[in-house]
């Protein structure tokens, strides 16, 4: 509703003397475009977050969750970004994962999700996510999940 009010106010502001009308119309068009772009990008961010959550649920949730203190077949992924691989208490890790020495960040997660068994030979993780866009959405979703 606020965006509509901005657009209407801007359009009415173009009713200026002939000399200022062209400048006012250009400013009105620019403002309208900025409002529309703002609406698109705010919806896009929400859609992207929802997409990351949806992809996590589809591709990861059978073996992982993001609940504090709860592991499934794989370790919980709550707070995974910045965590040392193989360090969640009570999780069933392979020796390869425990000894990998990896601290998870965007790049290491991206590489791992693309081809887990190529990055860490002997890992129990069998699911790969070949689509880079899907990997990024999942990683961004996991980045927003905090143990706080």
N, C-alpha and C positions, 0 to 999 in steps of 0.2 A: 504494500500500500504506500509506503514511504517513497518507493521508487516512482510510482505513478504521480505522486504529488510533485516530486522533483521535475519530472518530465513536463507536467502541466505548467508549473511555475516557469520553467525555462522557455516553453513555447510562448506563453503570454509575455515574457520579457522581450520577445523579438518584435513586438508591436511598437517599434521605436521610429523616430524620424527616418526618412529615406536614406540619408547619409550613413546612419548607424545600423540600418536594417540588415545589410549584408553581413556586417561583422556580428551582429546579434544572432542572425540565423546560423552562421558558422559555429558560433559558440554554443548555440542550442543543440545543433547536430552533434558536436563534440561531447557535450554533457550527456546527451541521450545515449551515445555510443558507450561512454564510460559507465553509465548506470547499467546498461545491458551487459557490458563486459563484467562488471562487478557482480551482477546476479549470476552470470554464467560461471564465473570462477568460484563463487561461494558454493553454488550447487555442485560444481565439479569436485571441490575438495571433499564435500560430504559424500558424494557418489564414490570417489576414490577410496575413502575410508571404509564405506560399506562394501566396496568391491574387495578390499583387502581382508576384511572380516569374513565375507562370503567365501573367498578363496581359501582362507585358513580353515574354515569349517569343512569345506569340500575336500581339500588336499591334505590337511595336516591333523585334523581333530580325531581321526580314528586312532592315532597313536600318541598324540600330544594334547595337552590342554594349557590354559593360561591361568589356572587357579592356583592360588598360594598353597603350598604344601601338598599338592596332589600330583602324583605321576601316573601315567598310564603305561603302556608298553614302552613308550619313549619318555624322556624327561619332560617336566613342565617347561614351557617356554616363556613364562612370565619373567621379565627382566633378562632375557637371553642376551640382548645386545650389551656388550661390555663384560660378559661373564666368560670365565675360562671353560672351555669344552671339557665335558666329563666331570663336572664338579658339583652337580646337584645331588645332595644326599638322598639315598634311597633309590636312585634311578639305576636301571640295569644297563650299564654301558659296556661296550666292547673294550678290550684292552687297547685296541688301536685308538679309540676315541679318548680314553683316559690319558694316553701318553702322547697325544697329538700336539700339545702345547699351544693350541689355538685359543686366542681370545676373540670371541665372536664380535664382528662389526659388520657394517653393510657389505663390504667387499668379500669378506670370508663367507658370510651367509649366502651371498649371491653365487659364489663359486661352488659352495657345498650343495646348495639346492639344485644347481644345474646338473651336477654329476657327483653325488655323494661318495660313491665307491672309487672314483678316480682321485678325489681329493684326499680321502682317508681310506686307504686300503685296509679292509678288515672291519669297517663300520657295519653296524647292523641295519642302518638306514637303507631302505631299498627304493624309496620313492624319489624320483627326480622331477623337477619342474623345468622342462626345456624352454618354455615361453618366458623371455626376459621381462615382459610387462607384468606377467603374473607374479614372478619372483619379486619384483620391485614392490608391487602392491602388498604382498605378504610381509616382506621385510619392513615396509613402512608401518603396517599394522602392528607388527611385533614391537617396533620402536616405541609406539605409543602406549604399549602395555607396560605398566610400571608396578612394582611390588608395593608401592606406597598406598 
